């Protein structure tokens, strides 16, 4: 049985002198890590085909060079995998590996180097791809999501090698994906193509967040997702709103009426068949929610029960896009057709397929005035619940507490990382540790995305301590 297949590693603290030296090496290395992070932020690597794909290639090559520079890995490659069901290949990923020695476990470190499009540059206080430090934060697209995750891995490995050198026995694989923000289209094929290189005792997914900028969090649940396009048609052509308005159901009215059935009067989801997870949540005030989400003064929260149960354990439905006549081009016309994109977050424990089926049933049953509905472009992903009893979870919690100086909190996250279900399926014996450097003010995916610099320092210290202790782990 190989080290990456043994189910019973016994975690251990590293030698105190080693841990002290690793912490010192982390502190010394932070300025270089932040400089390298800034260089990564300057590369606008966006996986959408409408953007310059040579920038994504530059980004992958830069990450590969950083991996090689750690002096930890035996092999470093930039690879692509086929997109299943097409004749295309996915965007470039980086895979670096070193074999475990002397019976030590193998750890897979994941992050992604692609980023969201910047959106409207006018909404950024500083250019999105020019890293800027102000008020203790580094601003720029990808500064938090997820180039900080990459640099957490790189900086912790640098510190580990600085202290242990050739005495490092831990097996390590580094997988930096290039299309996470674009749906991880080739992810499953990449796992299949590189299964031996990726197989590990524990997998660290550095793409989540913390309780706040001072308090570390280990993500133990994630919602799934069901995103799809819905087209509503009521007429075979547009008509004059004065000539026929009042008798003819236009597509916009039908769409508004239909969409309103998705929520009840409190704003809670009202779709039969969407489930909820019954799990406790920590205290979290409405005042904190208002501050972190940026409520306007007169806006009130939606839903019922504790606020975090609404975000972590219950479904949510959001209309994230609409195709209709623009305000600029508006005329007195009854629209024949309206198209919307609906994004549903699915409670942990329910599959994306089940949730999508429930949403489709609901919408078809509530279509007003006999409107014709067409569903397309469904993108489905399952949620995730961590088995918190495993050896790696206990080790990670303690490393977080030591690295931040504050006791770690188990978190649920309202967002989705659907590929984790693929990791669980491909490597069922591996422990999954979902970590990250985002705090509630990081604004990932939004204008003025930023990274809290002290959080980054603590995250690197945490991962370096965790890896040092994994290197001391026996079987």
URPEDA-V882424 format. One record per residue. N is the residue number from 1. PSI is psi in degrees with one decimal (* if undefined). Layout:
N:PSI, N:PSI
//
This chain:
1:129.7, 2:165.0, 3:-30.4, 4:5.6, 5:-10.8, 6:127.1, 7:-7.1, 8:56.9, 9:149.3, 10:106.6, 11:150.6, 12:150.6, 13:145.5, 14:167.3, 15:133.9, 16:-38.9, 17:-37.7, 18:-45.4, 19:-40.5, 20:-41.5, 21:-38.0, 22:-44.0, 23:-39.3, 24:-41.0, 25:-36.7, 26:-49.2, 27:-41.9, 28:-33.9, 29:-8.3, 30:-44.7, 31:-42.7, 32:-40.0, 33:-41.7, 34:-35.7, 35:-42.0, 36:-36.4, 37:-42.7, 38:-40.7, 39:-39.1, 40:-41.4, 41:-31.1, 42:-15.1, 43:112.5, 44:69.5, 45:98.0, 46:129.4, 47:-12.8, 48:132.7, 49:-21.8, 50:-8.7, 51:161.8, 52:109.1, 53:-14.9, 54:-26.6, 55:-35.3, 56:-36.5, 57:-41.2, 58:-43.8, 59:-45.1, 60:-43.2, 61:-37.3, 62:-41.4, 63:-40.7, 64:-41.2, 65:-39.3, 66:-41.6, 67:-44.9, 68:-36.6, 69:-13.8, 70:-19.5, 71:19.4, 72:-33.5, 73:147.6, 74:-36.0, 75:143.1, 76:126.9, 77:148.1, 78:121.1, 79:156.4, 80:154.4, 81:156.1, 82:148.2, 83:113.9, 84:137.6, 85:3.8, 86:176.6, 87:21.4, 88:162.5, 89:150.1, 90:179.6, 91:161.0, 92:133.7, 93:160.7, 94:131.0, 95:118.2, 96:140.1, 97:150.0, 98:140.9, 99:145.7, 100:151.0, 101:155.5, 102:37.6, 103:16.7, 104:159.4, 105:169.2, 106:136.1, 107:132.7, 108:125.7, 109:121.5, 110:143.3, 111:-178.0, 112:145.5, 113:-10.5, 114:157.2, 115:166.2, 116:151.8, 117:152.8, 118:-20.4, 119:-148.3, 120:112.3, 121:-28.0, 122:-20.1, 123:-8.0, 124:135.9, 125:-28.4, 126:158.4, 127:137.3, 128:-26.9, 129:23.8, 130:99.6, 131:131.5, 132:130.3, 133:127.3, 134:140.5, 135:41.6, 136:15.8, 137:147.9, 138:118.0, 139:141.9, 140:151.8, 141:125.0, 142:-4.6, 143:-34.5, 144:-47.7, 145:96.8, 146:30.5, 147:-26.2, 148:-33.5, 149:-42.2, 150:-49.6, 151:-24.4, 152:-44.8, 153:-49.8, 154:-47.4, 155:-38.4, 156:-36.4, 157:-36.7, 158:-46.3, 159:-41.6, 160:-44.5, 161:-35.8, 162:-37.8, 163:-45.2, 164:-29.2, 165:-129.6, 166:-8.1, 167:-3.8, 168:120.2, 169:-12.5, 170:134.3, 171:135.0, 172:130.6, 173:136.8, 174:119.7, 175:109.7, 176:104.3, 177:157.3, 178:11.1, 179:27.2, 180:-40.9, 181:-13.0, 182:13.3, 183:5.4, 184:49.6, 185:-34.2, 186:11.9, 187:-50.5, 188:-39.0, 189:-37.3, 190:-42.9, 191:-43.2, 192:-43.6, 193:-31.0, 194:31.3, 195:-42.7, 196:-39.7, 197:-26.9, 198:-14.0, 199:131.8, 200:162.2, 201:-32.6, 202:146.0, 203:122.6, 204:112.3, 205:100.3, 206:71.9, 207:34.1, 208:-146.3, 209:-168.6, 210:171.6, 211:-47.8, 212:-170.5, 213:-15.4, 214:-18.4, 215:119.2, 216:153.6, 217:137.9, 218:118.4, 219:120.1, 220:-6.7, 221:145.8, 222:142.1, 223:152.8, 224:-172.2, 225:153.0, 226:101.2, 227:137.3, 228:165.0, 229:134.7, 230:126.6, 231:129.3, 232:122.8, 233:136.5, 234:-17.9, 235:157.6, 236:-4.4, 237:159.8, 238:152.0, 239:161.4, 240:126.1, 241:-22.4, 242:-38.3, 243:-35.8, 244:-8.9, 245:136.2, 246:-19.6, 247:-24.6, 248:125.3, 249:107.9, 250:159.0, 251:-31.2, 252:-45.2, 253:-42.9, 254:-39.3, 255:-44.8, 256:-45.7, 257:-41.9, 258:-48.9, 259:-33.1, 260:-19.8, 261:-10.9, 262:-18.4, 263:152.6, 264:-171.7, 265:-23.4, 266:-3.9, 267:3.8, 268:149.9, 269:133.7, 270:51.9, 271:113.4, 272:135.6, 273:-14.9, 274:126.0, 275:170.9, 276:153.2, 277:129.6, 278:98.3, 279:144.6, 280:156.6, 281:152.6, 282:168.3, 283:137.6, 284:118.7, 285:159.5, 286:-34.0, 287:-40.4, 288:-42.5, 289:-46.3, 290:-41.0, 291:-47.9, 292:-31.0, 293:-11.8, 294:42.3, 295:142.7, 296:156.0, 297:-37.5, 298:-0.3, 299:141.1, 300:154.7, 301:161.8, 302:163.7, 303:-173.9, 304:167.7, 305:-170.8, 306:149.3, 307:-44.4, 308:-27.5, 309:-33.9, 310:-35.1, 311:-38.0, 312:-38.4, 313:-8.7, 314:159.4, 315:158.1, 316:146.3, 317:129.2, 318:137.0, 319:112.6, 320:-3.6, 321:152.3, 322:135.8, 323:113.2, 324:177.5, 325:132.2, 326:160.4, 327:-40.1, 328:-33.6, 329:11.3, 330:137.9, 331:170.8, 332:74.5, 333:138.5, 334:117.2, 335:135.7, 336:-20.6, 337:138.9, 338:138.7, 339:134.9, 340:157.7, 341:125.4, 342:129.9, 343:116.2, 344:135.1, 345:131.6, 346:134.2, 347:141.8, 348:136.6, 349:-15.7, 350:138.9, 351:155.0, 352:-35.0, 353:-43.6, 354:-41.4, 355:-41.8, 356:-42.2, 357:-40.4, 358:-41.0, 359:-42.1, 360:-43.5, 361:-45.7, 362:-48.9, 363:-41.5, 364:-38.0, 365:-23.6, 366:9.7, 367:120.6, 368:151.8, 369:27.1, 370:24.0, 371:144.0, 372:126.5, 373:137.5, 374:128.6, 375:138.3, 376:168.9, 377:43.6, 378:132.9, 379:112.3, 380:143.2, 381:148.6, 382:153.5, 383:-168.9, 384:134.7, 385:124.9, 386:139.5, 387:102.3, 388:5.3, 389:-2.7, 390:165.3, 391:-39.9, 392:-31.6, 393:-45.5, 394:-41.1, 395:-42.2, 396:-43.3, 397:-45.3, 398:-39.3, 399:-38.2, 400:-46.1, 401:-41.0, 402:-38.4, 403:-33.3, 404:-20.5, 405:13.3, 406:139.7, 407:135.2, 408:151.9, 409:137.1, 410:126.7, 411:146.7, 412:156.3, 413:133.5, 414:-19.4, 415:-176.0, 416:141.0, 417:79.3, 418:-28.0, 419:-15.2, 420:-35.6, 421:-33.5, 422:-40.5, 423:-43.3, 424:-41.1, 425:-42.7, 426:-35.1, 427:72.0, 428:-21.3, 429:-12.2, 430:142.8, 431:134.2, 432:121.9, 433:113.4, 434:111.0, 435:-173.7, 436:178.4, 437:1.4, 438:147.8, 439:173.1, 440:-12.7, 441:14.7, 442:-28.1, 443:44.1, 444:139.3, 445:-6.7, 446:166.5, 447:148.9, 448:37.1, 449:143.1, 450:163.3, 451:128.6, 452:119.3, 453:-38.2, 454:-36.6, 455:-42.5, 456:-45.8, 457:-44.9, 458:-36.7, 459:-41.1, 460:-43.7, 461:-41.1, 462:-51.0, 463:-36.7, 464:-42.8, 465:-42.1, 466:-45.2, 467:-38.1, 468:-40.0, 469:-33.7, 470:-35.5, 471:-24.2, 472:-3.9, 473:138.7, 474:169.3, 475:*
//
